[in-house]
Amino acid sequence: MKRIYWLLLACCLLFFSCKKNEVHQFGGAVFGTYFSVNYTGEENPDLPRQVDSILQNINKLYSIFDSTSLVSKLNRNEPVVPSPAFAAMVRDALDISKNTGGAFDITVGPLVNLWGFGNENGGIVSQEAIDSVRQFVGYTKIHVGDDGGITKDDERIKLDFNAIAKGKAVDDVADFLVRRSYANCLVNIGGEVRCEGTKTGRKAWRVGIQIPTETRDGLEEADYIFEMTGRAVATSGNYRNYKEIDGQRYCHITDPRSGDSRSSNLLSVTVIANQCAVADAYATAFMVMGLDEAMKFLESHPELAAHFIYYENGGYQYKQSGNFPKQQ
């Protein structure tokens, strides 16, 4: 009888161990891209609905493509009372702008629109037009009061969270899952990823970096796979959203400091940080900075790690900060 008892107990423990380590996944479309959530443990049928609610809330706060969003109302200079989360997001964005000398800037929207990559139609861009728009572009021209209120030095200033909101959404979903005791999870929104815990038992989550494509419709493939846990990763690149004028390629990543939108030989930057919103913002900033300036910046910011892909001598070249994870 004892032998049978211990055999049954072992089977029960094995069953619950398998259930504990089982990986569940769900996903869908959001923000004009895709998302997926992986988590271990017992399956919870309520999670998809709850996560969708989080994502819709992000959209209602930060989407410039939703005319009813908080940021759209603020851009139209309508009287609004920003939520604490919105005010905190602006503060965080301004801190990153200051750290990067304006390479990241949530007021860049009018310049992006000028080049035809925003929610307005752009036309032929002259230096005169750029200089005119730059009068109301600049992170030092917006302010967050102690009460969370947002003020602008010029009513023509418009906020654009496209380079940080997707990462913020990843963080909000990941934080929600951890609070709900799903400590082992991976959240992916359009390639912006945050990993917590492990996949199964001690097996780490694995993340890949996409190979740049020659055209926007090129096949998506990953050639650098690495393990990650307790951190987030985001990639910014100039090879998907671009246009060509007189043989020169222009991309959606516009330099807020100069107003220039011409593509460089730096094709993509992948950044690892503790928060996905931070990784998202710095990936954009490093694309604006360029390889040399970004690498110098990283020397004094060990909390960040970055992987650069650039085109030189007829092929793809790679460079990393010293603390970037090794390829698996």
C-alpha positions in Angstrom: 0.0 0.0 0.0 2.8 2.4 0.9 4.4 1.7 -2.5 1.1 2.5 -4.3 0.7 5.6 -2.2 4.1 7.0 -3.1 3.6 6.1 -6.7 0.3 8.0 -6.8 1.8 11.0 -5.0 4.7 11.1 -7.5 2.2 11.0 -10.4 0.2 13.9 -8.9 3.4 15.9 -8.3 4.5 15.3 -11.9 1.0 16.4 -13.2 1.0 19.6 -11.2 4.6 20.3 -12.1 3.7 20.0 -15.8 0.7 22.3 -15.4 2.9 24.8 -13.5 5.4 24.8 -16.4 3.0 24.7 -19.2 3.3 27.7 -21.6 0.1 29.4 -22.8 -0.1 32.0 -25.6 -2.6 34.4 -27.0 -2.4 37.5 -29.1 -4.0 39.6 -31.8 -3.7 43.0 -33.6 -3.1 46.3 -31.9 -1.5 49.7 -32.8 -1.3 48.7 -36.5 0.9 45.7 -35.6 0.6 42.4 -33.7 1.0 41.4 -30.1 1.5 38.1 -28.3 1.6 37.1 -24.7 3.2 33.9 -23.3 2.9 32.9 -19.7 3.4 29.7 -17.7 1.0 28.2 -15.2 -2.6 27.3 -15.3 -4.5 28.8 -18.3 -6.6 31.8 -17.4 -9.4 32.5 -20.0 -9.9 36.0 -18.6 -6.4 37.2 -19.5 -7.0 38.1 -23.2 -9.9 40.3 -22.3 -8.0 42.0 -19.5 -4.9 42.6 -21.6 -7.0 44.0 -24.4 -8.5 46.5 -21.9 -4.9 47.6 -21.0 -4.0 48.0 -24.6 -7.1 50.0 -25.4 -6.4 52.3 -22.5 -2.9 53.0 -23.9 -4.5 53.8 -27.2 -6.9 56.3 -25.5 -4.0 58.1 -23.9 -1.2 58.2 -26.5 -2.5 57.5 -30.0 -2.3 60.5 -32.4 -4.4 58.5 -34.8 -7.4 58.4 -32.4 -9.0 61.9 -32.5 -10.6 61.2 -29.1 -7.4 60.3 -27.3 -6.0 62.5 -24.6 -2.9 63.4 -26.6 -5.1 64.4 -29.6 -7.1 66.7 -27.4 -4.0 68.2 -25.9 -2.6 68.7 -29.4 -5.8 70.6 -30.3 -5.3 72.7 -27.2 -8.5 71.5 -25.7 -8.8 71.8 -21.9 -7.9 68.3 -20.5 -6.8 66.9 -17.1 -4.0 64.5 -17.8 -4.0 61.3 -15.8 -1.1 60.6 -13.4 0.1 57.9 -15.8 0.1 60.4 -18.7 2.0 63.0 -16.7 4.5 60.4 -15.6 5.0 59.4 -19.2 5.7 63.0 -20.2 8.2 63.4 -17.4 10.0 60.2 -18.3 10.2 61.3 -22.0 11.6 64.7 -21.0 14.3 63.0 -18.9 15.4 60.9 -21.8 15.3 63.9 -24.1 17.6 65.8 -21.7 19.9 62.7 -21.4 20.2 62.4 -25.2 20.6 66.2 -25.9 17.3 66.2 -27.8 17.9 63.1 -30.0 14.7 61.8 -28.5 11.9 64.3 -28.4 8.1 63.8 -28.1 7.5 67.2 -29.8 9.0 66.0 -33.1 5.6 65.2 -34.5 5.3 68.3 -36.7 8.6 67.5 -38.4 7.5 63.9 -38.9 4.2 65.2 -40.5 6.2 67.6 -42.7 8.1 64.7 -44.2 4.8 62.8 -44.7 5.3 60.0 -42.1 2.8 61.1 -39.5 -1.0 61.5 -39.4 -0.9 64.3 -41.8 0.0 64.5 -45.5 3.5 65.7 -46.1 4.8 67.5 -49.2 8.1 68.5 -50.8 10.3 69.6 -47.9 12.5 72.6 -48.2 15.0 74.0 -45.7 12.7 77.0 -45.2 9.8 74.7 -44.3 12.0 72.8 -41.9 13.2 76.0 -40.2 9.6 77.2 -39.9 8.4 74.1 -38.2 11.4 73.9 -35.9 10.2 77.0 -34.2 7.7 74.9 -32.3 9.7 71.7 -31.9 11.8 71.1 -28.8 11.4 69.3 -25.5 12.3 72.4 -23.5 9.1 74.0 -24.7 6.7 71.7 -22.8 6.4 71.5 -19.0 4.7 69.2 -16.4 3.5 71.0 -13.3 3.4 69.6 -9.8 -0.3 68.8 -10.3 0.4 66.9 -13.5 -0.8 69.6 -15.8 0.9 70.0 -19.2 1.7 73.4 -20.6 3.2 74.4 -23.9 5.2 77.5 -24.8 3.5 77.5 -28.2 0.0 76.3 -29.0 1.4 74.8 -32.3 3.5 72.3 -30.3 2.2 68.7 -30.8 3.1 65.7 -28.8 3.9 62.4 -30.5 4.4 59.2 -28.4 5.0 56.8 -31.3 8.6 56.2 -30.3 7.8 55.2 -26.7 4.1 54.2 -26.3 4.5 50.7 -27.7 7.2 50.0 -25.1 4.9 51.5 -22.4 2.2 49.1 -23.5 4.6 46.2 -23.2 5.5 47.3 -19.6 1.9 47.8 -18.6 0.9 44.3 -19.7 4.0 42.7 -18.2 3.5 44.5 -14.9 -0.1 43.4 -14.8 0.8 39.7 -15.4 3.4 39.8 -12.6 0.9 41.4 -10.2 -1.5 38.5 -11.1 1.2 36.1 -10.0 2.3 35.1 -13.6 5.9 35.8 -12.8 7.1 33.8 -15.9 5.9 35.7 -18.9 7.0 37.2 -22.2 5.1 40.1 -23.8 5.8 41.1 -27.4 4.2 44.0 -29.2 5.5 44.5 -32.8 8.9 43.3 -31.8 9.2 45.2 -28.6 9.6 42.6 -25.9 9.8 42.2 -22.1 10.7 38.9 -20.4 10.1 38.0 -16.8 11.1 34.8 -15.1 11.8 31.7 -17.3 9.9 29.8 -20.0 9.8 26.3 -18.5 11.6 25.5 -15.3 15.1 26.9 -15.7 14.9 27.4 -19.4 15.3 31.1 -20.3 13.3 33.0 -22.8 15.0 33.5 -26.1 14.8 36.7 -28.2 16.0 37.3 -31.8 17.1 40.4 -33.7 15.7 40.9 -37.2 18.0 41.0 -40.2 17.4 44.4 -42.0 15.7 44.0 -45.4 16.4 45.7 -48.6 12.7 46.7 -49.0 9.8 47.3 -46.6 8.2 44.1 -47.7 11.3 41.9 -47.3 11.1 38.6 -45.4 11.4 38.9 -41.6 14.2 36.7 -40.3 16.3 36.7 -37.2 20.0 35.9 -37.1 21.1 36.8 -33.6 19.3 34.9 -30.8 20.0 35.5 -27.2 18.6 34.7 -23.8 16.9 37.3 -21.6 15.0 37.6 -18.3 13.9 40.4 -16.1 14.6 42.9 -18.9 13.1 44.4 -22.0 14.3 44.9 -25.6 13.2 47.2 -28.4 14.5 47.8 -32.0 14.3 50.9 -34.2 15.2 50.8 -37.9 15.0 52.7 -41.1 14.3 49.9 -43.5 10.5 49.5 -43.1 8.9 52.9 -43.1 10.7 55.1 -45.7 10.3 56.8 -49.1 12.7 57.6 -51.9 13.1 61.0 -53.5 15.6 61.5 -56.3 17.5 58.4 -55.3 17.8 59.5 -51.7 16.0 57.4 -49.0 14.2 59.2 -46.3 12.8 57.4 -43.2 10.2 58.1 -40.5 13.0 58.6 -37.9 13.4 62.4 -38.0 16.2 64.2 -36.2 14.4 66.6 -33.8 17.6 68.7 -33.6 18.1 69.4 -37.3 14.8 68.4 -38.9 16.6 66.0 -41.2 15.0 62.8 -42.2 17.6 61.3 -44.6 18.6 57.7 -43.9 22.1 57.0 -42.8 24.1 53.7 -43.1 22.9 52.8 -39.6 20.1 50.3 -40.4 18.8 49.3 -36.9 19.5 49.6 -33.2 18.4 47.1 -30.6 18.4 48.3 -27.0 18.1 46.4 -23.8 16.9 48.2 -20.6 14.9 47.3 -17.5 11.8 48.9 -18.9 10.5 48.5 -22.5 9.5 52.1 -22.8 13.0 53.1 -21.9 14.5 50.7 -24.5 12.0 51.9 -27.1 12.9 55.6 -26.6 16.7 55.0 -26.6 16.5 52.8 -29.7 15.0 55.8 -31.5 17.5 58.2 -30.0 20.5 56.1 -31.0 19.2 55.9 -34.6 19.2 59.7 -34.6 22.6 60.0 -33.0 24.3 57.6 -35.3 26.8 54.8 -34.4 29.7 56.8 -33.1 27.7 59.2 -30.9 25.5 56.4 -29.5 28.5 54.1 -28.7 30.1 57.0 -26.8 26.9 57.6 -24.9 26.7 54.0 -23.9 30.2 54.1 -22.3 28.6 56.2 -19.4 25.3 54.3 -19.3 25.9 50.7 -18.3 22.2 50.3 -17.5 21.7 50.1 -21.2 23.0 47.6 -23.8 22.8 48.0 -27.6 23.3 46.0 -30.8 23.9 48.0 -34.0 23.5 46.9 -37.6 24.9 49.1 -40.3 25.8 48.9 -44.0 29.5 49.4 -44.9 31.9 48.0 -47.5 29.1 46.3 -49.5 27.5 44.4 -46.6 26.0 44.3 -43.2 28.3 45.1 -40.3 27.6 44.6 -36.5 28.7 46.4 -33.4 27.7 46.0 -29.8 28.2 47.5 -26.4 30.3 45.3 -24.2 27.4 44.2 -22.0 25.1 43.0 -24.7 24.1 39.3 -24.3 26.1 36.7 -26.2 24.5 35.0 -29.2 23.1 31.5 -28.4 
